[in-house]
């Protein structure tokens, strides 16, 4: 079942309640946004989520703190027997992830149905 479209009026809204969880990330990633992202990913992990698809389709930029948050979550889920996958990184975000060689390390998808089926 594909997850519902991200609603910009309700950022950080989980859009799939069962595993794998799909999570839409709004806006740019910097400063307070990174802290909020880290907190939301931590909350999901603490609640038992071990399969997580992070939709980056609405993210227009990412800085080193945002990258650290994604990598930390990826490693933590992998070590707990779970997995984190990325959906729809585009533009500058895709370029930064590619330069950091993360697109080769973290499974990344352009199609949500394919991403969800990969779990």
TIZATI-191882 format. One record per atom (N, C-alpha, C): residue in one letter; x, y, z. Coordinates in steps of 0.02 Angstrom, whole numbers, padded with zeros to 5 digits, always signed. Layout:
TIZATI-191882
aXYZ ...
//
This chain:
TIZATI-191882
x+00042-00059+00000 x+00000+00000+00000 x+00044+00062+00000 x+00040+00105-00050 x+00080+00166-00049 x+00055+00213+00005 x+00101+00253+00031 x+00079+00300+00082 x+00046+00360+00051 x+00008+00396+00092 x-00027+00455+00067 x+00022+00512+00055 x+00002+00559+00015 x+00044+00617+00000 x+00055+00658+00063 x+00114+00686+00068 x+00132+00729+00123 x+00089+00792+00123 x+00064+00810+00180 x+00022+00869+00187 x+00064+00924+00218 x+00079+00977+00181 x+00123+01030+00205 x+00094+01066+00265 x+00030+01062+00277 x-00001+01094+00335 x+00010+01053+00398 x+00031+00991+00391 x+00042+00948+00449 x+00112+00916+00443 x+00164+00957+00450 x+00231+00930+00443 x+00246+00877+00496 x+00292+00834+00479 x+00315+00780+00523 x+00261+00728+00536 x+00213+00725+00493 x+00158+00679+00503 x+00177+00610+00476 x+00170+00560+00518 x+00180+00491+00494 x+00125+00475+00446 x+00142+00445+00390 x+00091+00433+00340 x+00080+00360+00326 x+00110+00318+00367 x+00098+00247+00363 x+00107+00220+00434 x+00056+00190+00461 x+00056+00172+00532 x+00089+00104+00546 x+00093+00060+00497 x+00124-00005+00510 x+00193-00008+00478 x+00231-00058+00497 x+00298-00066+00470 x+00293-00087+00396 x+00333-00063+00351 x+00379-00008+00362 x+00343+00058+00370 x+00368+00101+00412 x+00339+00168+00422 x+00364+00214+00367 x+00321+00255+00341 x+00340+00306+00292 x+00335+00373+00327 x+00385+00415+00318 x+00387+00479+00353 x+00405+00533+00304 x+00363+00584+00298 x+00376+00640+00253 x+00414+00694+00291 x+00466+00719+00261 x+00507+00771+00292 x+00494+00836+00255 x+00469+00888+00291 x+00453+00951+00258 x+00514+00997+00251 x+00511+01042+00204 x+00556+01099+00199 x+00630+01085+00195 x+00669+01135+00212 x+00742+01129+00209 x+00767+01099+00274 x+00828+01076+00275 x+00858+01046+00334 x+00915+01090+00356 x+00906+01123+00410 x+00959+01165+00439 x+00938+01188+00507 x+00985+01196+00553 x+00972+01222+00620 x+00918+01186+00657 x+00865+01222+00675 x+00811+01193+00714 x+00776+01136+00677 x+00773+01140+00611 x+00743+01085+00572 x+00780+01020+00585 x+00846+01022+00588 x+00885+00961+00601 x+00870+00933+00670 x+00865+00977+00720 x+00849+00955+00788 x+00781+00921+00789 x+00734+00950+00753 x+00667+00921+00750 x+00667+00854+00714 x+00703+00851+00659 x+00709+00788+00622 x+00740+00734+00667 x+00795+00751+00701 x+00828+00703+00745 x+00780+00679+00800 x+00741+00726+00828 x+00693+00708+00880 x+00638+00663+00855 x+00613+00677+00795 x+00560+00635+00767 x+00585+00565+00750 x+00646+00561+00721 x+00674+00495+00706 x+00688+00456+00770 x+00712+00490+00822 x+00723+00458+00887 x+00657+00433+00917 x+00605+00473+00912 x+00539+00453+00938 x+00514+00390+00903 x+00521+00389+00837 x+00500+00330+00799 x+00540+00268+00819 x+00606+00276+00826 x+00649+00221+00846 x+00629+00196+00916 x+00620+00242+00963 x+00601+00223+01031 x+00533+00190+01035 x+00489+00206+00986 x+00423+00176+00984 x+00424+00107+00950 x+00483+00085+00929 x+00489+00018+00901 x+00492+00015+00825 x+00492+00071+00792 x+00497+00070+00719 x+00566+00046+00700 x+00570-00004+00657 x+00634-00030+00635 x+00641-00030+00558 x+00587-00014+00524 x+00588-00007+00451 x+00559+00061+00435 x+00602+00104+00407 x+00581+00173+00398 x+00599+00198+00328 x+00550+00225+00294 x+00559+00257+00229 x+00552+00332+00240 x+00606+00369+00227 x+00606+00442+00238 x+00597+00476+00170 x+00541+00510+00162 x+00525+00545+00100 x+00558+00614+00102 x+00608+00624+00060 x+00644+00688+00056 x+00618+00731-00001 x+00562+00713-00031 x+00536+00750-00088 x+00523+00823-00075 x+00508+00842-00013 x+00495+00911+00004 x+00555+00949+00030 x+00612+00916+00033 x+00673+00947+00060 x+00712+00981+00004 x+00728+01045+00013 x+00762+01083-00040 x+00836+01091-00027 x+00858+01083+00035 x+00930+01086+00049 x+00944+01046+00112 x+01006+01025+00119 x+01026+00987+00178 x+01097+01008+00196 x+01110+01015+00260 x+01177+01034+00282 x+01210+00975+00318 x+01269+00986+00344 x+01307+00931+00375 x+01270+00902+00435 x+01233+00942+00472 x+01194+00917+00529 x+01138+00872+00505 x+01106+00891+00450 x+01053+00849+00422 x+01080+00782+00397 x+01138+00785+00365 x+01171+00724+00342 x+01188+00680+00402 x+01216+00709+00455 x+01233+00671+00515 x+01172+00638+00545 x+01116+00673+00545 x+01054+00645+00572 x+01032+00584+00532 x+01034+00590+00466 x+01014+00534+00423 x+01062+00475+00433 x+01127+00488+00433 x+01177+00434+00441 x+01169+00400+00510 x+01162+00440+00562 x+01155+00413+00630 x+01094+00368+00633 x+01038+00390+00605 x+00977+00350+00606 x+00985+00286+00565 x+01018+00292+00507 x+01030+00234+00465 x+01071+00182+00503 x+01126+00203+00534 x+01170+00157+00570 x+01134+00126+00630 x+01097+00166+00667 x+01061+00141+00725 x+01009+00088+00705 x+00972+00102+00651 x+00923+00053+00628 x+00957-00010+00603 x+01011-00003+00565 x+01047-00062+00540 x+01072-00105+00598 x+01099-00074+00650 x+01126-00111+00708 x+01071-00145+00748 x+01010-00122+00742 x+00954-00152+00778 x+00915-00201+00735 x+00942-00217+00676 x+00909-00264+00632 x+00856-00233+00587 x+00853-00167+00585 x+00805-00132+00543 x+00837-00102+00482 x+00802-00056+00451 x+00830-00022+00393 x+00797+00046+00382 x+00835+00091+00355 x+00812+00157+00336 x+00826+00165+00262 x+00776+00189+00226 x+00783+00200+00154 x+00758+00270+00138 x+00784+00299+00085 x+00767+00367+00065 x+00723+00366+00003 x+00677+00413+00000 x+00633+00420-00058 x+00638+00491-00085 x+00646+00496-00149 x+00641+00558-00187 x+00690+00615-00169 x+00753+00599-00153 x+00799+00656-00145 x+00809+00688-00214 x+00806+00753-00217 x+00811+00787-00282 x+00855+00849-00276 x+00875+00875-00334 x+00912+00938-00337 x+00973+00939-00294 x+00979+00993-00256 x+01037+01003-00213 x+01045+00948-00160 x+00990+00923-00134 x+00992+00870-00084 x+01024+00808-00114 x+01003+00789-00174 x+01031+00731-00208 x+01106+00741-00221 x+01124+00801-00241 x+01194+00817-00256 x+01237+00810-00192 x+01213+00837-00137 x+01251+00832-00074 x+01257+00760-00051 x+01202+00722-00055 x+01204+00652-00035 x+01251+00612-00080 x+01252+00628-00144 x+01297+00595-00191 x+01370+00611-00176 x+01384+00675-00165 x+01452+00697-00149 x+01478+00663-00086 x+01434+00654-00037 x+01452+00621+00025 x+01452+00544+00018 x+01438+00520-00042 x+01435+00449-00058 x+01382+00411-00018 x+01331+00446+00001 x+01277+00414+00039 x+01226+00380-00006 x+01219+00403-00068 x+01171+00370-00113 x+01193+00298-00127 x+01258+00285-00123 x+01282+00217-00133 x+01274+00176-00069 x+01272+00208-00012 x+01270+00172+00052 x+01199+00162+00078 x+01156+00211+00068 x+01087+00207+00093 x+01040+00194+00034 x+01000+00140+00038 x+00954+00127-00017 x+00909+00187-00031 x+00907+00207-00094 x+00871+00267-00115 x+00825+00250-00174 x+00765+00276-00171 x+00715+00259-00222 x+00681+00322-00250 x+00658+00315-00311 x+00620+00369-00344 x+00546+00353-00346 x+00527+00292-00329 x+00457+00270-00332 x+00437+00240-00265 x+00383+00266-00235 x+00363+00245-00168 x+00342+00172-00165 x+00307+00148-00215 x+00284+00078-00214 x+00344+00031-00215 x+00393+00046-00257 x+00453+00005-00260 x+00491+00008-00194 x+00495+00068-00164 x+00530+00076-00101 x+00497+00035-00046 x+00431+00039-00040 x+00396+00001+00011 x+00401-00074+00000 x+00399-00095-00063 x+00405-00166-00078 x+00475-00193-00062 x+00524-00149-00061 x+00594-00171-00049 x+00606-00192+00023 x+00561-00175+00068 x+00569-00195+00138 x+00552-00268+00143 
//
